[in-house]
Amino acid sequence: MAALLCQMGLPRSAWGQSASAPLQVGIAEALITPSWTTRLWGYDNTNHYTSGVRDDIFAKAFLFDWGKRFLVFTMDVGAIGFPLSRRIKRHIHESTGMDEDAIMMQVTHNHSAPSVLDIPTTPADERFHLLLEDKLVFLAGEAKKNLAPARLAFGQADSYIALNRRVGDRRNTWDKDSGPIDSAFSVLLVTSPEGKNRGVIVNYPSHPVTLREDNEKISADFPGVMYRELGRSLGCPVAYMQGCCGDMIPKVFGSEKEMEDYGRKMTSEALRVLKKTSPIGGDSLDFRSERVILTFVAPYSLDDFRAHYAEFTGRGHYQGQWAERYLRYLEDGGDLRQSRDTVVQALRLGDLAIGIMPGEILHLTASLLRKQFPGRKLMLAAYSNDTSMGYLPHADEFPRGRYEVEDAWKYYDTLRTTPDMEKSVRETTAELLHALVG
């Protein structure tokens, strides 16, 4: 760390933080790799079972105690439903006393991990649910035991290693334009008061989908490479906090080679940004949490869908299966509108703000939120606490159609998403952040 401080040009004295309550941070990590064969999330792995383990998957816990406490989880899985995240939070509350609203559970959206969210193409692995719950409750306790005096530093810079897949060039090459993306690459570094690295959170939006050619083995995808390489450089645990990557993917993808290349590129970007870090100001922690009601709308009434049914059954296996399910739903008297609740959170660590959103959020939402907080230290984390509603495109994305608008909700087995859903999540996030930082 001393060498890194010199590279940043920060004297040790600059890391001092006067606080009404001294900051403590507890960090813990654990393997969550299953020992059994399971279905993988992502890539439409309907009938694909794991053929082994390429590399381990992890859960990480960062517990911040600064007058108040807030617990951040990241885990190398694809999605999580609200009932499961609430159940785990309740279990953690019972075992540690943590406020349930002060717990954030984020998935990296890893496409090479066991299925956690129960959807038609990949039924949930209930055995893995139990393993995940046990591990997270254990980590909460370990993070609490590991609380120790700490210092925080934050850095952010633009990075263009991701691609907007809705408009971008899909050739497997680094030499292409990123298109419109959320380019903010952020790092939050935790050190001891003496300057020893204790942990780092890397926040950047990019789908973990580098393994397209051989995707039947458990893997953390490129975040796992970053854990290894950046952890080796800094000598501490590394967590990946996923951003608003609903339309953002790695510029290179295909095989284990591309996974390694992209993970190493993430590492080099993180090291570049670490050189730009400065101490977190302020002297306290605060958070907000609010339930949000999202309403899905039926794309067709029963009579209309009967007239279009043959069109969908002729579009391929998956579209045909969806059409059969949807027709049965309408014939059984299913509602044309479905509402469900989810949760939005916001966290303030000194003068750093973190917006915490459910669902698969696209880059435009991130851009609009950042414009509301110019000059503010800000991290944005999607895929948090609940991804069961799937993609939440901004209204401007709907006329462009394509997968995120037209098809993704069918995979998630919901009625159609609407622009009002994204607007509700975005505006609630902004309100919570404004309540914390003005």
ROFILUM-585027 format. One record per residue (C-alpha): x, z, y; residue in three letters; residue number from 1. Coordinates in pm, 1 decimal, decimal comma. Layout:
xx;zz;yy;type;seq
X;Z;Y;ALA;NUM
...
//
This chain:
xx;zz;yy;type;seq
0,0;0,0;0,0;MET;1
286,6;76,7;240,4;ALA;2
403,7;-284,6;215,2;ALA;3
51,9;-408,6;272,5;LEU;4
17,5;-186,0;579,3;LEU;5
337,5;-330,6;720,4;CYS;6
208,6;-684,1;662,8;GLN;7
-109,5;-593,3;849,9;MET;8
89,5;-441,5;1130,3;GLY;9
-99,5;-113,0;1099,7;LEU;10
100,2;210,2;1138,1;PRO;11
-13,6;491,9;912,3;ARG;12
-137,2;686,8;1212,7;SER;13
-390,3;408,7;1285,1;ALA;14
-572,2;499,9;967,1;TRP;15
-676,3;841,8;1091,0;GLY;16
-1054,9;883,2;1120,2;GLN;17
-1201,0;1174,3;1306,8;SER;18
-1524,9;1271,0;1138,4;ALA;19
-1775,9;1548,8;1181,2;SER;20
-1785,6;1557,0;802,3;ALA;21
-1471,1;1432,6;627,2;PRO;22
-1516,9;1109,8;431,8;LEU;23
-1487,2;1129,5;56,4;GLN;24
-1513,2;842,3;-189,7;VAL;25
-1546,3;857,5;-565,9;GLY;26
-1473,3;546,1;-773,0;ILE;27
-1533,0;483,1;-1143,5;ALA;28
-1555,2;181,0;-1373,1;GLU;29
-1653,5;121,0;-1734,1;ALA;30
-1674,5;-159,8;-1987,7;LEU;31
-2026,8;-281,8;-2060,7;ILE;32
-1927,3;-548,8;-2315,5;THR;33
-2172,5;-533,3;-2608,8;PRO;34
-2030,3;-511,1;-2960,5;SER;35
-2308,4;-724,0;-3106,8;TRP;36
-2427,5;-1084,8;-3088,2;THR;37
-2671,5;-1146,6;-2807,2;THR;38
-2826,6;-1416,7;-2591,6;ARG;39
-2651,8;-1506,6;-2268,1;LEU;40
-2817,1;-1524,9;-1927,9;TRP;41
-2801,6;-1858,0;-1746,9;GLY;42
-2735,4;-2223,8;-1832,8;TYR;43
-3080,6;-2232,7;-1999,9;ASP;44
-2933,9;-2071,9;-2312,8;ASN;45
-3269,7;-2068,1;-2491,8;THR;46
-3130,9;-2067,0;-2844,4;ASN;47
-2767,1;-1987,7;-2775,4;HIS;48
-2618,4;-1667,1;-2910,0;TYR;49
-2274,4;-1535,0;-2829,3;THR;50
-1990,6;-1655,4;-3049,5;SER;51
-1745,9;-1389,8;-2931,7;GLY;52
-1591,6;-1232,7;-2622,3;VAL;53
-1369,5;-1430,5;-2385,7;ARG;54
-1311,1;-1133,1;-2154,4;ASP;55
-1480,3;-799,9;-2091,3;ASP;56
-1760,8;-733,2;-1848,0;ILE;57
-1772,6;-421,6;-1630,3;PHE;58
-1983,6;-192,3;-1419,6;ALA;59
-1820,9;-36,9;-1112,6;LYS;60
-1935,8;261,0;-903,8;ALA;61
-1832,9;350,5;-546,7;PHE;62
-1980,6;676,9;-422,0;LEU;63
-1947,4;729,1;-44,7;PHE;64
-1991,4;1086,1;84,6;ASP;65
-1975,8;1114,0;463,5;TRP;66
-2233,9;1367,0;575,2;GLY;67
-2477,9;1181,1;348,7;LYS;68
-2414,1;1014,5;13,5;ARG;69
-2469,3;655,6;-97,5;PHE;70
-2383,9;511,6;-439,5;LEU;71
-2295,9;143,0;-482,8;VAL;72
-2305,7;-13,5;-828,7;PHE;73
-2188,2;-362,6;-916,0;THR;74
-2222,9;-498,5;-1268,8;MET;75
-2128,1;-822,8;-1440,4;ASP;76
-2476,1;-930,4;-1548,9;VAL;77
-2706,0;-1207,9;-1434,4;GLY;78
-3023,5;-1036,8;-1319,4;ALA;79
-3213,7;-709,9;-1330,0;ILE;80
-3581,5;-625,8;-1298,8;GLY;81
-3725,9;-365,4;-1063,9;PHE;82
-3872,3;-141,6;-1339,7;PRO;83
-3531,9;-109,6;-1510,0;LEU;84
-3341,1;-41,8;-1187,5;SER;85
-3597,6;222,2;-1086,7;ARG;86
-3576,7;384,8;-1430,2;ARG;87
-3197,6;404,8;-1410,5;ILE;88
-3208,5;541,9;-1056,1;LYS;89
-3453,6;808,1;-1169,0;ARG;90
-3222,2;902,0;-1455,8;HIS;91
-2926,4;925,6;-1214,8;ILE;92
-3131,1;1140,7;-978,1;HIS;93
-3218,2;1376,6;-1261,7;GLU;94
-2857,7;1405,7;-1378,6;SER;95
-2674,5;1417,8;-1042,7;THR;96
-2932,7;1499,7;-775,6;GLY;97
-2864,0;1170,2;-593,9;MET;98
-3145,2;1041,4;-372,6;ASP;99
-3293,1;736,8;-549,1;GLU;100
-3311,7;551,8;-216,3;ASP;101
-2937,2;611,4;-177,1;ALA;102
-2848,2;407,7;-485,3;ILE;103
-2775,7;34,7;-474,0;MET;104
-2762,3;-157,6;-801,8;MET;105
-2621,7;-506,7;-764,5;GLN;106
-2554,9;-773,0;-1024,5;VAL;107
-2280,8;-1030,1;-975,6;THR;108
-2524,7;-1290,3;-1113,9;HIS;109
-2284,2;-1358,5;-1398,9;ASN;110
-2408,9;-1642,7;-1623,1;HIS;111
-2202,2;-1535,5;-1924,6;SER;112
-2350,1;-1190,4;-1985,6;ALA;113
-2633,3;-1051,3;-2199,4;PRO;114
-2984,4;-1117,5;-2076,6;SER;115
-3121,6;-815,9;-1891,5;VAL;116
-3426,2;-969,8;-1722,3;LEU;117
-3700,3;-1068,4;-1965,8;ASP;118
-3793,9;-1434,6;-1909,7;ILE;119
-3920,2;-1701,6;-2153,5;PRO;120
-3588,3;-1885,3;-2196,3;THR;121
-3380,1;-1570,9;-2252,7;THR;122
-3570,9;-1261,7;-2367,6;PRO;123
-3409,6;-937,7;-2257,7;ALA;124
-3171,4;-759,1;-2491,2;ASP;125
-3336,3;-416,9;-2511,1;GLU;126
-3034,8;-272,0;-2689,5;ARG;127
-2818,1;-376,8;-2397,0;PHE;128
-3067,3;-210,4;-2160,1;HIS;129
-2992,0;121,5;-2327,9;LEU;130
-2616,5;64,1;-2313,1;LEU;131
-2634,4;-32,0;-1945,0;LEU;132
-2846,3;269,7;-1855,0;GLU;133
-2613,8;508,9;-2037,0;ASP;134
-2305,8;355,2;-1873,9;LYS;135
-2446,8;367,1;-1519,8;LEU;136
-2560,6;726,8;-1552,7;VAL;137
-2214,9;812,5;-1687,6;PHE;138
-2044,4;627,6;-1399,5;LEU;139
-2256,4;809,4;-1141,8;ALA;140
-2133,4;1137,0;-1281,7;GLY;141
-1772,3;1018,3;-1296,3;GLU;142
-1782,1;889,1;-938,5;ALA;143
-1914,9;1228,1;-827,2;LYS;144
-1630,9;1404,2;-1013,5;LYS;145
-1379,0;1166,4;-856,3;ASN;146
-1480,0;1234,0;-496,1;LEU;147
-1167,5;1273,7;-287,5;ALA;148
-1067,1;1236,9;79,5;PRO;149
-1047,8;870,8;174,7;ALA;150
-997,8;616,8;449,9;ARG;151
-1181,5;286,0;487,1;LEU;152
-1060,2;-45,5;628,0;ALA;153
-1259,1;-365,3;671,1;PHE;154
-1156,0;-726,4;705,6;GLY;155
-1343,8;-1054,4;731,9;GLN;156
-1245,7;-1419,6;767,0;ALA;157
-1401,2;-1759,9;703,6;ASP;158
-1344,4;-1906,1;358,2;SER;159
-1450,3;-2246,4;228,2;TYR;160
-1387,3;-2217,8;-143,5;ILE;161
-1761,0;-2243,7;-220,7;ALA;162
-1989,7;-2547,1;-208,2;LEU;163
-2352,1;-2590,8;-103,8;ASN;164
-2487,6;-2741,9;-423,9;ARG;165
-2806,0;-2869,5;-259,2;ARG;166
-2617,7;-3115,5;-40,6;VAL;167
-2255,9;-3110,8;-157,4;GLY;168
-2030,6;-3331,1;-366,0;ASP;169
-2050,8;-3206,1;-726,1;ARG;170
-1720,9;-3359,6;-843,1;ARG;171
-1487,5;-3105,4;-1001,9;ASN;172
-1226,2;-3101,0;-726,5;THR;173
-1110,4;-2872,9;-445,2;TRP;174
-1082,9;-3173,1;-212,2;ASP;175
-1435,6;-3185,2;-73,0;LYS;176
-1640,3;-3049,7;214,3;ASP;177
-1824,8;-2722,4;154,2;SER;178
-2134,8;-2831,4;341,1;GLY;179
-2346,3;-2564,6;514,2;PRO;180
-2254,1;-2226,4;362,5;ILE;181
-2217,8;-1861,0;454,4;ASP;182
-1839,4;-1867,8;493,4;SER;183
-1783,5;-1495,4;558,6;ALA;184
-1529,9;-1350,3;313,2;PHE;185
-1522,8;-970,1;348,9;SER;186
-1316,8;-690,2;198,7;VAL;187
-1372,4;-316,0;214,2;LEU;188
-1058,1;-123,8;121,3;LEU;189
-1059,2;241,6;16,0;VAL;190
-732,6;434,8;39,7;THR;191
-623,3;794,3;20,7;SER;192
-530,9;964,0;350,7;PRO;193
-167,0;901,7;254,4;GLU;194
-228,1;525,3;224,9;GLY;195
-251,6;482,4;-152,9;LYS;196
-497,5;214,7;-260,9;ASN;197
-796,8;361,0;-443,9;ARG;198
-1039,3;68,7;-464,8;GLY;199
-1157,3;-249,9;-296,7;VAL;200
-1492,0;-428,8;-270,6;ILE;201
-1479,4;-806,0;-223,4;VAL;202
-1791,4;-967,2;-74,8;ASN;203
-1835,6;-1345,8;-81,6;TYR;204
-2125,6;-1570,2;-191,3;PRO;205
-2053,0;-1788,7;-495,0;SER;206
-2238,3;-1835,6;-824,9;HIS;207
-2027,9;-1723,2;-1125,8;PRO;208
-2081,2;-2054,2;-1307,8;VAL;209
-1730,0;-2189,5;-1365,2;THR;210
-1778,8;-2187,4;-1744,9;LEU;211
-2000,9;-2488,0;-1801,5;ARG;212
-1830,0;-2654,0;-2098,5;GLU;213
-1783,1;-2351,1;-2324,4;ASP;214
-2035,8;-2088,5;-2229,1;ASN;215
-2126,1;-1916,2;-2554,7;GLU;216
-1885,3;-1624,7;-2517,8;LYS;217
-1919,6;-1305,9;-2316,9;ILE;218
-1721,1;-1331,3;-1993,8;SER;219
-1719,3;-1191,9;-1641,7;ALA;220
-1644,4;-1548,5;-1521,2;ASP;221
-1423,0;-1575,1;-1210,4;PHE;222
-1487,3;-1215,0;-1093,1;PRO;223
-1310,7;-1097,8;-1410,6;GLY;224
-1002,2;-1298,6;-1318,3;VAL;225
-1010,8;-1144,6;-971,0;MET;226
-1042,8;-793,5;-1116,1;TYR;227
-728,2;-857,9;-1317,8;ARG;228
-517,9;-1036,0;-1055,7;GLU;229
-619,3;-845,9;-742,7;LEU;230
-620,7;-517,5;-933,1;GLY;231
-265,8;-590,4;-1044,7;ARG;232
-158,7;-661,8;-686,1;SER;233
-321,6;-353,9;-533,3;LEU;234
-299,5;-112,8;-826,3;GLY;235
-664,4;-6,6;-801,1;CYS;236
-1016,0;-97,0;-922,9;PRO;237
-1174,1;-411,8;-777,4;VAL;238
-1549,3;-472,7;-740,7;ALA;239
-1724,4;-800,1;-656,5;TYR;240
-2025,3;-765,6;-427,3;MET;241
-2222,7;-1087,7;-451,7;GLN;242
-2343,6;-1245,3;-127,6;GLY;243
-2628,9;-1483,1;-48,7;CYS;244
-2519,3;-1747,3;-300,6;CYS;245
-2854,5;-1896,7;-401,5;GLY;246
-2731,4;-2243,7;-303,4;ASP;247
-2355,1;-2180,1;-325,7;MET;248
-2131,8;-2249,6;-625,5;ILE;249
-1754,6;-2269,7;-686,1;PRO;250
-1590,0;-2591,7;-576,9;LYS;251
-1431,2;-2624,5;-921,0;VAL;252
-1604,3;-2556,8;-1251,2;PHE;253
-1606,2;-2669,9;-1610,7;GLY;254
-1383,2;-2470,0;-1844,4;SER;255
-1165,6;-2162,9;-1874,4;GLU;256
-901,8;-2342,8;-1666,6;LYS;257
-1138,4;-2370,4;-1370,6;GLU;258
-1244,8;-2008,8;-1420,1;MET;259
-881,0;-1900,7;-1392,1;GLU;260
-817,1;-2132,2;-1096,8;ASP;261
-1118,5;-2007,2;-904,0;TYR;262
-1052,1;-1641,5;-983,2;GLY;263
-693,9;-1676,5;-860,8;ARG;264
-816,5;-1852,8;-547,0;LYS;265
-1058,0;-1565,0;-484,3;MET;266
-764,0;-1328,3;-525,4;THR;267
-548,7;-1517,6;-276,2;SER;268
-836,2;-1524,9;-26,3;GLU;269
-888,6;-1151,4;-70,1;ALA;270
-518,9;-1083,5;-9,0;LEU;271
-528,8;-1306,8;299,4;ARG;272
-823,3;-1111,8;440,6;VAL;273
-669,1;-776,4;348,8;LEU;274
-386,4;-856,3;590,1;LYS;275
-648,9;-871,5;866,2;LYS;276
-815,2;-537,3;793,1;THR;277
-857,9;-263,7;1050,8;SER;278
-981,4;93,6;1012,0;PRO;279
-1353,3;159,0;997,9;ILE;280
-1465,5;337,0;1313,5;GLY;281
-1733,1;601,7;1342,8;GLY;282
-1767,9;932,6;1166,4;ASP;283
-2075,1;922,2;943,3;SER;284
-2285,2;741,1;685,2;LEU;285
-2654,2;655,6;702,7;ASP;286
-2896,0;437,2;508,6;PHE;287
-3250,4;303,6;508,5;ARG;288
-3477,2;181,2;228,6;SER;289
-3815,2;11,0;245,7;GLU;290
-4057,0;-127,7;-10,9;ARG;291
-4170,3;-485,7;50,6;VAL;292
-4470,8;-662,7;-98,6;ILE;293
-4405,9;-1023,7;-204,8;LEU;294
-4695,2;-1253,8;-293,0;THR;295
-4662,7;-1554,2;-524,5;PHE;296
-4918,6;-1835,8;-506,2;VAL;297
-5053,0;-2052,7;-787,4;ALA;298
-4936,1;-2414,1;-750,1;PRO;299
-5261,7;-2551,5;-896,9;TYR;300
-5613,8;-2437,1;-968,2;SER;301
-5739,0;-2484,0;-1324,7;LEU;302
-5921,4;-2812,9;-1256,1;ASP;303
-5629,0;-2955,8;-1059,4;ASP;304
-5377,6;-2859,1;-1326,2;PHE;305
-5578,5;-3012,8;-1605,2;ARG;306
-5557,6;-3338,3;-1410,9;ALA;307
-5176,3;-3307,4;-1384,1;HIS;308
-5104,8;-3150,4;-1721,9;TYR;309
-4982,7;-3468,4;-1891,4;ALA;310
-4728,0;-3526,7;-1615,5;GLU;311
-4549,0;-3200,7;-1696,3;PHE;312
-4560,5;-3230,5;-2072,3;THR;313
-4382,7;-3565,3;-2036,0;GLY;314
-4093,2;-3424,2;-1829,1;ARG;315
-3900,8;-3262,2;-2109,5;GLY;316
-3901,1;-2957,1;-2332,8;HIS;317
-3882,9;-2685,1;-2071,6;TYR;318
-4137,7;-2836,4;-1831,8;GLN;319
-4372,1;-2884,1;-2125,8;GLY;320
-4337,6;-2520,8;-2230,5;GLN;321
-4402,9;-2405,3;-1875,5;TRP;322
-4711,9;-2627,5;-1852,6;ALA;323
-4851,4;-2478,0;-2173,4;GLU;324
-4796,4;-2122,1;-2048,7;ARG;325
-4944,4;-2195,2;-1708,7;TYR;326
-5251,1;-2368,0;-1853,2;LEU;327
-5317,6;-2069,7;-2081,7;ARG;328
-5273,6;-1838,3;-1783,6;TYR;329
-5537,7;-2024,8;-1581,8;LEU;330
-5775,2;-2057,4;-1875,6;GLU;331
-5748,7;-1681,4;-1934,3;ASP;332
-5862,4;-1620,3;-1577,6;GLY;333
-5523,0;-1549,0;-1423,0;GLY;334
-5513,0;-1472,2;-1050,8;ASP;335
-5419,3;-1748,8;-808,2;LEU;336
-5212,8;-1495,3;-613,4;ARG;337
-4983,2;-1229,6;-757,0;GLN;338
-4826,7;-953,2;-551,4;SER;339
-4544,5;-724,9;-653,7;ARG;340
-4330,0;-476,8;-470,2;ASP;341
-3954,4;-477,1;-437,1;THR;342
-3703,9;-293,3;-220,3;VAL;343
-3474,4;-377,1;71,2;VAL;344
-3192,7;-142,7;175,6;GLN;345
-2936,9;-110,4;452,0;ALA;346
-2622,5;101,7;461,2;LEU;347
-2398,9;204,6;749,6;ARG;348
-2045,6;325,3;683,4;LEU;349
-1909,6;420,2;1023,1;GLY;350
-1933,3;98,0;1222,8;ASP;351
-1971,1;-124,7;914,7;LEU;352
-2324,8;-235,1;824,4;ALA;353
-2435,5;-368,8;485,0;ILE;354
-2766,7;-551,6;430,8;GLY;355
-2889,6;-513,9;72,5;ILE;356
-3150,6;-764,5;-47,4;MET;357
-3334,1;-847,8;-370,3;PRO;358
-3363,8;-1193,4;-523,6;GLY;359
-3158,1;-1509,2;-504,1;GLU;360
-3104,0;-1553,3;-131,4;ILE;361
-2973,3;-1881,6;13,2;LEU;362
-2705,6;-1923,0;279,1;HIS;363
-2948,1;-1994,5;564,0;LEU;364
-3093,2;-1644,7;540,8;THR;365
-2742,2;-1500,2;569,6;ALA;366
-2665,1;-1721,2;869,6;SER;367
-2981,5;-1612,4;1050,5;LEU;368
-2908,6;-1245,5;986,0;LEU;369
-2551,4;-1276,8;1110,2;ARG;370
-2674,4;-1435,6;1433,2;LYS;371
-2878,9;-1122,1;1501,5;GLN;372
-2566,8;-903,6;1485,2;PHE;373
-2294,7;-1092,2;1674,9;PRO;374
-1959,1;-919,5;1671,9;GLY;375
-2082,1;-658,3;1424,2;ARG;376
-1890,0;-567,5;1110,3;LYS;377
-2145,3;-687,9;856,5;LEU;378
-2158,0;-744,1;481,9;MET;379
-2458,3;-903,1;308,3;LEU;380
-2541,4;-833,5;-54,1;ALA;381
-2817,5;-1020,3;-237,3;ALA;382
-2909,0;-982,5;-608,5;TYR;383
-2959,5;-611,1;-551,3;SER;384
-3198,5;-374,8;-730,3;ASN;385
-3439,3;-652,1;-830,2;ASP;386
-3391,2;-1022,1;-904,8;THR;387
-3719,2;-1073,1;-1090,0;SER;388
-3873,5;-1279,0;-808,9;MET;389
-3601,6;-1543,0;-842,4;GLY;390
-3507,0;-1769,0;-551,9;TYR;391
-3632,4;-1692,7;-201,3;LEU;392
-3570,2;-2009,9;4,4;PRO;393
-3616,1;-2015,8;380,9;HIS;394
-3905,5;-2225,7;513,0;ALA;395
-3663,0;-2499,4;622,7;ASP;396
-3557,5;-2551,4;259,4;GLU;397
-3905,3;-2625,1;126,3;PHE;398
-3937,1;-2984,0;257,8;PRO;399
-3608,3;-3063,9;77,2;ARG;400
-3750,9;-2961,1;-259,9;GLY;401
-3509,2;-2962,3;-556,6;ARG;402
-3443,2;-2690,0;-812,6;TYR;403
-3438,4;-2383,6;-588,1;GLU;404
-3779,6;-2477,0;-444,0;VAL;405
-3957,7;-2678,1;-713,6;GLU;406
-3838,7;-2545,3;-1048,3;ASP;407
-3658,6;-2211,7;-1036,6;ALA;408
-3978,8;-2005,0;-1022,1;TRP;409
-4088,2;-2166,6;-1348,4;LYS;410
-3774,8;-2033,5;-1519,4;TYR;411
-3844,8;-1688,2;-1378,0;TYR;412
-4202,9;-1720,6;-1511,3;ASP;413
-4375,9;-1640,5;-1182,8;THR;414
-4626,7;-1825,3;-972,0;LEU;415
-4480,2;-2036,5;-692,7;ARG;416
-4262,7;-1870,3;-429,4;THR;417
-4353,5;-1920,6;-62,8;THR;418
-4161,2;-1919,8;268,4;PRO;419
-4334,9;-1595,2;364,1;ASP;420
-4143,6;-1414,5;87,4;MET;421
-3801,5;-1494,6;231,0;GLU;422
-3925,0;-1417,9;581,2;LYS;423
-4046,8;-1075,1;474,0;SER;424
-3716,3;-984,7;307,4;VAL;425
-3507,5;-1120,5;595,7;ARG;426
-3708,7;-950,8;869,4;GLU;427
-3715,7;-619,7;682,2;THR;428
-3338,6;-637,7;634,2;THR;429
-3290,6;-702,5;1005,4;ALA;430
-3522,5;-413,9;1100,1;GLU;431
-3336,7;-170,2;875,0;LEU;432
-2998,4;-281,6;1006,8;LEU;433
-3116,6;-251,3;1366,9;HIS;434
-3241,5;100,6;1292,7;ALA;435
-2891,9;192,0;1173,7;LEU;436
-2667,8;13,1;1422,6;VAL;437
-2894,5;-73,2;1718,5;GLY;438
//
